[in-house]
Amino acid sequence: MITISLCMIVKNEEETLERCLQSVRDIVDEIVIVDTGSTDRTKELASKWTLNVYDFEWIHDFAAARNFSYTKATMDYILWLDADDILLPEDCEKLSKLKKSLSSEIDAVSMPYHCDFDDNGNVTLTVRRFRLVKRLNNYQWEGAVHEDLVIRNGCFYDSDIVVMHRKNYKTADPDRNIKIYEKLIRDGNKLTARDSLHFAMELHQHRLFQEAVKYYLKFLNFDNLSNENRIFACSKLADCYYHLGNRKKEREYTFKTFEYDIPRPEACCRLGYYFIENKQFSQAIFWYKTAIESQENSSWNIQNTASRTWIPHMQLGLCYFQIGEYELSYHHNKIAHYYRPDDEGISQNMQLLEDLKNRNLNDS
């Protein structure tokens, strides 16, 4: 059986740290916590769980802090988590079984990361990341922000152990990452492809759409990008142009994603919405159906679950209602309601359609 060091970097995580540690306490053999400048009770709480609590002077570089934490690990493998991550009991059980059975030939284990949810608790965004790595391989983190564990060689295993992100919005600084990128630029650092993409995403999230477009385009000018990264950037550009009111450019970059692979559900939903706006409901139905029927792409790609589940079903409910197909409208609203049982709009739609169906029965 392998042994596991849990390595974490933290700052002002008194609201979430113990929840995270509690979720994996029975699996890990060692806990290493590196504090980057907390001013709350984070270090005090960490000391209740482990003697391995270290200070790291914050130098605006997440990779540097993570690499430091890895130097303090002593077990066979290193597991990394953020303080606002947890493993649910069923995933802890899977990790426990993996710990007992993992071959020493495996260098790194990836796990799906459920990193965003809607207000009904449905997963809306999933990515796969390497989480458990052999310590002696000395894998390194790169990137000042949105850091990445660089693993190019070795024997890998893609597990189904899910890590859940439960962000604490009370203590999170929404401007932290964008400030780090701005400092990198002021200091004369040249942004890498990864930096350009993530800076664009930060700008996008801050609704600085024109600046976001600039950095998405910079990213697309880099060589040797994967098709998946090009699809992602083009999809984001389409969204920026939508918010900027440039619908022609929005469609241009939506269709550009088709150059790299089959239509993705996000693009299909965007086209469906365009046709709804133009009251071309048959065309909209085609694209929303295509979104639902699209096959899940590689588990290593970003999965936008909402675009193949409740969004297209809800919109199909609208389309079929507009063309008088009330049974089909009810059918798709019912499926959307399954994913979003507390959505008042969908509930009202279903009630309206039930009233229409009953009225039609009485009339006949």
ABEGO torsion letter per residue (X at the ends): XBBBBBBBBBBGAAAAAAAAAAAAAAABABBBBBBAGBABAAAAAAAAABABBBBBBBAGBAAAAAAAAAAABABABBBBBBAABBBBAAAAAAAAAAAAABBAABABBBBBBBABBBAAGBBABBBBBBABBBAAAGBBBBEABGBBBBBABEBBBBBABBBBBBBBAAABBAAAAAAAAAAAAAAGBBBBAAAAAAAAAAAAAAGBAAAAAAAAAAAAABBGBBAAAAAAAAAAAAAAAAAAGBAAAAAAAAAAAAAABBBBAAAAAAAAAAAAAAGBAAAAAAAAAAAAABBBBBAABBBBAAAABAAAAAAAAAAAAAAGBAAAAAAAAAAAAAABAABAAAAAAAAAAAAAAAAAAAAX
